[in-house]
């Protein structure tokens, strides 16, 4: 049998885990938002007539790396979040 203190601790832990999941989701969305930025910057340097080849390839490599690394946050964002503890979720959400 659980004591009231243990039950409260369990609820706090569940709320903290839900908060952490939402926080990670926000960070992943921010990382995905940077992919178009790096892509535009790489395109800018390719169309700049005065840019050095090293700069062009450097920004292209960064854009490609961000695009490749964006697969992981994209897959994580596609997973549904667990419902917030104590909140009734509508079916199918």
C-alpha positions in Angstrom: 0.0 0.0 0.0 1.4 3.4 -0.9 1.4 6.2 1.5 0.2 9.7 0.5 3.8 11.0 0.4 4.7 8.2 -2.1 1.7 9.0 -4.2 2.5 12.7 -4.3 6.1 11.9 -5.2 5.0 9.6 -8.0 2.7 12.4 -9.4 5.6 14.9 -9.2 7.9 12.5 -11.0 5.3 12.0 -13.7 4.7 15.7 -14.2 8.5 16.3 -14.4 8.8 13.5 -17.0 6.0 15.1 -19.1 7.7 18.5 -18.8 11.0 17.1 -19.9 9.4 15.4 -22.9 7.8 18.7 -24.0 11.0 20.6 -23.4 12.9 18.1 -25.6 10.2 18.4 -28.3 10.7 22.2 -28.3 14.5 21.9 -28.6 14.0 19.4 -31.5 11.7 21.8 -33.3 14.3 24.6 -32.9 17.0 22.3 -34.4 14.7 21.5 -37.4 14.0 25.2 -37.9 17.8 25.8 -38.4 18.0 23.5 -41.4 16.4 26.0 -43.8 18.6 28.7 -42.4 21.8 26.8 -43.1 20.4 25.9 -46.6 19.7 29.5 -47.5 23.1 30.6 -46.2 24.8 27.9 -48.3 22.8 29.0 -51.4 23.7 32.6 -50.7 27.5 31.8 -50.7 27.2 29.8 -53.9 25.6 32.7 -55.7 28.0 35.3 -54.3 30.5 36.1 -57.0 33.2 37.2 -54.5 33.0 34.2 -52.2 36.0 31.9 -51.8 35.5 28.2 -52.7 36.5 27.2 -49.2 33.6 29.3 -47.8 31.2 27.9 -50.3 32.1 24.3 -49.5 32.2 24.9 -45.8 28.6 26.3 -45.7 27.5 23.5 -48.0 29.0 20.9 -45.7 27.3 22.4 -42.7 23.9 22.5 -44.5 24.3 18.9 -45.5 25.3 17.8 -42.0 22.3 19.7 -40.4 20.0 18.1 -43.0 21.3 14.7 -42.3 21.2 15.2 -38.5 17.7 16.5 -38.8 16.4 13.0 -39.5 16.7 12.1 -35.8 14.7 15.0 -34.3 12.2 14.6 -37.1 11.6 11.0 -36.2 11.3 11.9 -32.5 8.8 14.7 -33.2 6.6 12.3 -35.1 6.2 10.1 -32.0 3.2 11.1 -29.8 3.9 12.6 -26.4 2.5 10.9 -23.4 -0.5 12.6 -21.9 0.1 15.1 -19.1 -0.5 13.5 -15.7 -3.9 14.3 -14.3 -5.2 15.6 -17.6 -7.9 13.7 -19.5 -7.0 13.5 -23.2 -9.6 13.2 -25.9 -9.6 9.9 -27.8 -7.2 9.9 -30.7 -4.9 12.7 -29.4 
